[in-house]
């Protein structure tokens, strides 16, 4: 993967200011993401789907979209992390394979940073930004603002903090950040700045001389309160997915979800569990989830047309489609036929594929998933499908309500 490329904002569209910023940029800016493979608290943490995307990819994609960043380094000892990162069409991102000695959970990020610097030998004046993938709510604008603060030359290094309005005490019974005899009202309390672990900025030569991510005169980049947490265990994971949806994804998708005019879904492995059941008579049976059916009706109530496109051609699916009163049913579409069928429906409606949301699970859905405005797949979808750029991976498997999950969490929202 190369270290140069187009600059895009969070929505994937080209940022028209990027070329000007890149032309004016003097310092090389290197973003460095440690991602070791041996996480104990959450196995395979960095590639586990977080809100439908491998955890490490949230930080990578925010940095890819940051005009000020020239190069993104993912430092790992894991073949699987490398494979997943390399499978995505990143323009600035490179893999740095660090030693097994630096993969221990007792090794600091500084050890991995210094090993990379000694290996890659970046310019001493280069700006080096340590980014923690366990803070996935750090967005492109946060990186840009922190780098702008650093570029004022008022500080030797920068770290990110959030403001905490709690009252803190020492173990010896003394108050830390307020006078308990004159307890301030919360609306007049300045609070205490707390390190949130999202980012640290320094110069390469300073890191080499100090052996630390921070040195000299340290500046604070203050981030929103919802970014206070880092993912350390499964409880953090659950809570942060909720925070991510409320504070980042729902806001980012508001405009996109309002453009969805057509919802399409696959059958086997998506509306069903993919199993093939046969009665003694030889009749084929399929297990559908009633919640998925209600989800389709909720979309229709919001004015969204719904349809089913499937490779099979069975009376059973036809009967299910009739019961659900879907607007479109297309059966028997194999070998790229699903994309062609979807395009024909769009032509009938006078819309484009950008106005379509689609969920599917296998390689015969790949072309269509890659072409629509919003794409998703069940939790047990095939690996090539889960690796489609921008795809949202559900927590539920096929036939277990994944279609309803997609509709409720990503399409209905504030419609």
C-alpha positions in Angstrom: 0.0 0.0 0.0 1.4 3.4 -1.0 1.9 6.4 1.2 0.2 8.9 -1.0 -3.4 9.1 -2.3 -6.6 10.9 -2.5 -7.9 12.7 0.6 -11.5 11.8 1.5 -13.7 13.0 4.4 -15.6 10.7 6.8 -18.4 10.1 4.3 -16.0 8.9 1.6 -16.2 12.0 -0.6 -13.2 14.0 -1.7 -12.3 16.9 0.5 -11.7 19.9 -1.9 -9.4 21.6 0.7 -7.0 18.6 0.9 -4.8 19.4 -2.1 -4.2 22.9 -0.8 -3.3 21.6 2.6 -1.0 19.0 1.3 0.8 21.5 -1.0 1.3 23.8 2.0 2.4 21.0 4.4 6.1 21.2 5.3 6.5 18.4 7.9 6.0 14.7 7.2 3.2 13.5 9.5 3.4 9.8 10.5 0.4 8.2 12.3 1.4 5.1 14.2 -1.2 2.5 15.4 0.1 -0.4 17.6 -2.1 -3.5 17.1 -0.6 -6.6 18.6 -2.4 -9.9 17.9 -2.3 -11.4 21.4 -5.0 -9.5 23.3 -6.1 -11.5 26.3 -9.1 -9.5 27.6 -10.8 -9.6 24.2 -9.3 -12.2 21.8 -8.5 -10.8 18.4 -9.6 -7.4 19.6 -8.2 -5.3 16.8 -10.0 -7.3 14.0 -13.2 -8.1 15.9 -16.2 -6.3 14.3 -17.0 -3.1 16.3 -20.2 -1.5 15.1 -19.9 -3.5 11.9 -16.2 -2.9 11.1 -12.9 -4.4 12.4 -11.9 -2.2 15.3 -8.5 -1.1 13.9 -10.2 0.0 10.7 -12.0 2.9 12.4 -8.7 4.6 13.3 -7.1 3.8 9.9 -10.0 5.2 7.9 -10.2 8.3 10.0 -6.5 8.9 9.4 -6.7 8.0 5.7 -9.3 10.9 5.4 -7.0 13.3 7.3 -5.3 15.6 4.8 -2.5 16.5 7.2 -1.4 12.8 7.6 1.1 11.5 5.0 1.6 8.0 6.2 -0.3 5.5 8.5 1.7 2.7 10.1 -0.1 -0.3 11.6 2.4 -2.0 13.8 1.5 -5.7 14.4 2.9 -9.2 14.9 -0.3 -10.8 13.6 -0.7 -12.4 10.1 -4.5 -12.0 10.4 -4.4 -8.3 11.3 -2.0 -7.7 8.4 -4.2 -9.7 6.0 -7.3 -7.8 6.9 -5.6 -4.4 6.7 -3.9 -5.3 3.4 -7.2 -6.5 1.9 -8.7 -3.0 2.1 -8.0 -0.3 -0.5 -6.1 2.1 1.8 -3.8 4.6 0.1 -1.6 5.8 2.9 -1.5 2.7 5.1 1.5 0.4 5.5 2.2 -2.6 7.8 5.2 -2.7 10.1 5.9 -6.2 11.4 7.4 -5.9 14.8 9.3 -8.6 16.7 7.8 -11.2 18.9 9.6 -9.6 21.8 7.6 -6.4 21.3 4.3 -8.3 21.2 4.1 -9.0 24.9 1.3 -7.3 26.9 4.0 -6.0 29.3 5.8 -4.1 26.5 5.0 -0.3 26.2 3.9 1.5 23.1 7.2 3.4 23.3 9.2 0.2 22.7 7.3 -0.5 19.5 7.5 3.2 18.4 11.3 3.3 19.0 11.8 0.0 17.2 9.9 1.3 14.2 11.8 4.6 14.2 15.2 2.8 14.3 14.1 0.6 11.5 12.4 3.1 9.2 14.7 6.0 10.0 12.2 8.9 9.4 13.5 12.4 9.4 14.3 13.8 12.9 11.9 16.8 12.3 9.0 14.5 11.2 5.8 14.7 13.2 5.0 11.4 14.9 1.4 10.8 16.1 0.7 7.8 18.3 -2.9 6.7 17.8 -4.7 4.1 19.9 -7.2 1.9 18.0 -8.9 1.2 21.3 -10.3 4.8 21.0 -12.4 4.2 17.8 -14.5 7.4 18.3 -11.5 9.6 17.4 -12.6 11.1 14.1 -10.8 12.8 11.2 -11.6 16.3 12.6 -10.0 15.4 15.9 -6.7 14.4 14.3 -6.8 17.6 12.1 -7.5 19.9 15.1 -4.8 18.3 17.3 -2.2 18.6 14.5 -3.2 22.2 13.9 -2.6 22.9 17.6 0.8 21.2 17.4 1.7 23.2 14.3 1.2 26.5 16.2 4.7 25.6 17.6 3.6 26.6 21.1 4.2 23.0 22.4 6.9 20.4 22.0 4.3 17.6 22.3 0.5 17.1 22.5 -1.8 14.7 24.2 -5.6 14.3 24.1 -7.8 14.7 27.2 -11.4 15.0 28.2 -12.8 17.3 30.9 -14.2 15.4 33.9 -16.6 17.2 36.2 -16.4 14.6 39.0 -14.9 15.5 42.4 -11.8 13.4 43.2 -10.3 12.4 46.5 -7.0 10.9 47.7 -6.8 7.7 49.7 -5.7 9.7 52.8 -9.1 11.6 52.8 -7.9 14.8 51.2 -9.7 16.3 48.2 -7.8 16.4 44.9 -9.5 18.9 42.7 -11.9 21.0 44.8 -12.3 22.5 48.3 -15.0 20.4 50.0 -15.6 23.3 52.4 -16.7 25.4 49.5 -18.3 22.9 47.2 -18.7 24.6 43.8 -21.9 24.2 41.8 -21.3 21.9 38.8 -22.1 24.7 36.3 -19.3 26.8 37.8 -16.8 24.0 38.2 -13.9 23.9 35.7 -13.4 20.1 36.2 -10.2 18.1 35.7 -8.5 17.2 32.5 -8.2 13.4 32.1 -6.0 11.6 29.6 -8.2 9.6 27.2 -5.4 7.8 25.4 -6.7 8.7 21.9 -3.6 10.4 20.5 -0.2 11.7 21.3 1.9 14.0 19.0 5.6 14.6 19.2 8.7 15.1 16.9 10.8 12.0 16.0 13.9 13.6 17.4 12.2 14.3 20.7 11.0 10.7 21.0 14.5 9.4 20.3 16.1 11.7 22.9 13.5 11.2 25.7 12.4 7.6 24.9 8.8 8.8 25.6 5.7 9.7 23.6 5.6 13.1 25.4 8.4 15.5 26.2 9.2 19.2 26.7 6.4 21.7 27.0 3.2 19.6 26.7 0.0 20.9 25.3 -3.5 19.6 25.7 -6.0 18.9 23.0 -9.4 18.7 24.6 -11.8 16.1 23.1 -15.6 15.6 23.6 -16.8 13.8 26.8 -18.0 10.8 24.9 -14.4 9.9 23.9 -13.3 9.4 27.5 -13.2 5.6 27.4 -10.8 3.2 25.9 -11.7 -0.4 25.1 -10.0 -2.7 27.7 -12.6 -5.4 28.3 -15.9 -6.8 27.1 -17.9 -4.4 29.2 -16.1 -1.4 27.7 -16.8 -2.9 24.2 -20.6 -3.1 24.8 -20.8 0.4 26.2 -18.6 2.0 23.6 -20.6 0.5 20.7 -23.6 2.2 22.2 -21.7 5.5 22.5 -20.4 5.1 19.0 -23.8 4.7 17.5 -25.3 7.6 19.5 -22.5 10.1 19.1 -20.9 9.3 15.8 -22.7 6.8 13.5 -26.2 8.1 13.8 -25.1 11.7 13.1 -22.9 10.6 10.2 -25.7 8.5 8.7 -28.6 10.9 9.1 -28.2 12.3 5.7 -27.3 9.0 4.0 -30.2 7.1 5.5 -32.7 9.7 4.3 -31.6 9.1 0.7 -32.4 5.4 0.9 -35.4 4.8 -1.3 -35.1 1.1 -1.9 -34.2 -1.8 0.5 -33.1 -5.1 -1.0 -32.1 -8.4 0.7 -30.9 -11.8 -0.1 -32.8 -14.9 1.1 -30.6 -18.0 1.9 -28.1 -17.1 4.7 -29.7 -13.7 5.3 -33.5 -13.9 5.7 -32.9 -17.6 6.5 -30.1 -19.4 8.4 -28.9 -21.0 5.2 -30.0 -24.4 6.2 -31.8 -26.8 3.8 -34.7 -28.7 5.5 -36.7 -31.4 3.9 -39.9 -33.0 5.0 -40.5 -36.8 4.5 -42.5 -35.9 1.4 -39.4 -34.3 -0.1 -40.7 -30.8 0.2 -38.0 -28.2 0.9 -38.5 -26.0 4.0 -36.8 -22.7 5.1 -36.7 -21.0 8.5 -37.4 -17.3 8.4 -37.4 -14.9 11.3 -40.7 -13.0 11.9 -38.8 -9.9 13.2 -37.2 -9.5 9.8 -40.6 -9.4 8.2 -41.7 -6.7 10.6 -38.6 -4.7 9.8 -39.6 -4.7 6.1 -43.0 -3.5 7.0 -41.6 -0.7 9.1 -39.5 0.5 6.2 -42.5 0.4 3.9 -44.4 2.5 6.4 -41.6 5.1 6.0 -42.1 5.2 2.3 -39.1 2.9 1.4 -39.8 0.3 -1.3 -38.5 -3.2 -0.3 -37.5 -6.2 -2.4 -36.0 -9.6 -2.4 -33.4 -10.8 -4.9 -32.3 -14.4 -4.7 -30.3 -17.0 -6.7 -32.9 -19.7 -6.0 -36.3 -20.0 -7.7 -38.8 -21.6 -5.3 -42.5 -21.4 -4.6 -41.7 -21.2 -0.9 -39.9 -17.9 -1.3 -42.7 -16.6 -3.6 -45.2 -17.4 -0.8 -43.1 -15.7 1.8 -42.8 -12.6 -0.4 -46.5 -12.5 -0.9 -47.2 -12.7 2.8 -44.7 -9.8 3.5 -46.2 -7.8 0.6 -42.8 -6.9 -0.7 -42.7 -4.5 -3.6 -40.2 -6.5 -5.7 -39.3 -10.2 -5.9 -36.7 -11.4 -8.3 -35.7 -15.1 -8.3 -33.1 -17.2 -10.1 -30.4 -14.5 -10.4 -27.0 -16.1 -10.5 -23.5 -15.1 -11.8 -23.9 -11.3 -11.4 -27.6 -11.3 -12.1 -28.4 -9.7 -8.8 -26.6 -6.5 -9.7 -28.4 -6.4 -13.1 -31.8 -7.1 -11.4 -31.2 -4.3 -8.9 -30.3 -1.9 -11.6 -33.5 -2.7 -13.5 -35.5 -2.0 -10.4 -33.7 1.3 -9.9 -34.5 2.2 -13.5 -38.2 1.5 -12.9 -38.1 3.8 -9.8 -36.0 6.5 -11.4 -33.3 6.2 -8.8 -29.7 5.1 -8.7 -27.8 2.4 -6.8 -26.6 5.0 -4.4 -30.2 5.2 -3.2 -30.2 1.5 -2.3 -29.5 -0.4 0.9 -28.7 -4.1 0.5 -27.8 -7.0 2.9 -26.4 -10.3 1.7 -24.1 -13.0 2.9 -22.2 -14.8 0.1 -20.0 -14.2 -3.0 -23.0 -14.1 -5.3 -24.0 -10.9 -3.5 -20.6 -9.3 -3.7 -21.1 -7.2 -6.9 -24.4 -5.8 -5.6 -23.1 -5.1 -2.1 -20.1 -3.2 -3.6 -22.3 -1.1 -5.8 -25.1 0.2 -3.4 -25.2 3.2 -1.1 -25.3 1.3 2.2 -24.4 -2.4 2.4 -24.5 -4.9 5.2 -24.0 -8.6 5.9 -24.9 -11.1 8.7 -22.4 -11.9 11.4 -21.7 -15.3 9.8 -21.3 -14.0 6.2 -18.4 -15.4 4.1 -15.0 -13.7 4.7 -14.9 -12.0 1.2 -18.2 -10.3 2.0 -17.1 -9.1 5.5 -14.0 -7.5 3.8 -15.9 -5.4 1.3 -14.9 -1.8 2.0 -17.5 0.1 4.0 -19.7 -2.9 4.7 -21.6 -3.0 8.0 -21.3 -6.4 9.8 -24.3 -7.2 11.9 -24.1 -8.8 15.3 -26.8 -11.3 14.5 -26.4 -14.2 12.0 -28.6 -15.0 9.0 -32.1 -16.1 10.0 -31.6 -14.7 13.5 -32.9 -11.2 12.9 -29.9 -9.6 11.1 -32.2 -7.9 8.6 -34.2 -6.3 11.4 -31.0 -5.3 13.2 -29.8 -3.6 10.0 -33.1 -1.8 9.5 -33.5 -0.7 13.1 -30.0 0.5 13.8 -28.9 1.9 10.5 -31.9 2.7 8.3 -34.8 3.8 10.4 -33.0 6.1 12.8 -34.5 9.6 12.7 -36.5 9.1 9.4 
